[in-house]
Amino acid sequence: MATTSARLLTLLSLLQSPREWPGSELAERLEVTPRTIRRDVERLRDLGYPVRATMGGAGGYRLEAGKAMPPLLLDDEEAVAIAVGLRTVTRHPVDGIDQASVRAMAKLGQVLPSRLRARVSALGNATAAPPPAAGQSIDPEVLAVLATTAAAGERLRFAYVSGSPDDGSETRRHVEPYGLVPWGRRWYLAAFDCDKDDWRVFRVDRVRQPWPTGARFAPRPLPAEDVASFVTARLHGLIPVYRAVVTLRAPAEQVRSRLGDGAEDVVPVDERTCLLDGRSDTLEWLAFRLLTLGCEFEVHEPPELLEHLRELGGRALRATGAD
């Protein structure tokens, strides 16, 4: 039998997963009696861990949020995943948590064993994060609530801003959240809409005032292989995708260094010219990327991009007072 300290650490590790543990299952895993489990739970509470016990056939023990952040137990894979994620966030920040990410990364780096520190360094050096998109703003608290309820299998309510630029009204949603997916330059929530009795994809930047209901739900079979596949398929069906073919009057390497994500779409023509053959979900983003490359260019397709650039050019000329 493990020592009391080792058993407490094992118990804490189990309770940190987002589920309820029946006392009998914990006792079986730790090879002790249910009475010992109850005593160990009380010891964890004395140490500041808010362990909640629920009665009934579906009841058990679970770790809840308290007034302070208690120490967490991470296995090797979890520690590496968090460290790599924090390094990525510091280079591609979500609005409002960039500084917190730096502080968390520094604290984690102090306690990582050398074998894990080497893995994190290798993964970080081999990973290139694209530059953050201009104008994207996501409330980190909203992101945290969505992620937590999805992991716990808990129903969620929130207000959702309409996608129509002329509307902007809010609707109330009651959903079963299944996961978050970063796609393009935004975050999306895959969920089952309880009121509409159908699967939906929600843009996180349009979610307002999310609050967990406390009600658990039994997972439904996803209409796709996984959450990422479901979101990607829905977005490909909902968002028009434009293919841009553009000749750029600049060396390919110079364009790639300024382009960031999508650099693989640049093909050299000669030492001073290259061809961009890529895709985007909006004309506005295509025009923005081209105009900020700092070189002359010629658009071959799509015709919608040519028309959009003409409108932008006319607007710019009018702003200068030119005829």
Helices and strands as residue ranges (DSSP letters): H 4-15, H 23-30, H 34-46, E 51-54, E 60-63, H 76-91, H 98-111, H 114-125, H 140-152, E 154-161, E 170-183, E 186-193, E 198-203, G 204-206, E 207-216, H 227-238, E 242-248, H 252-259, G 263-265, E 266-270, E 273-280, H 283-291, E 297-301, H 303-319
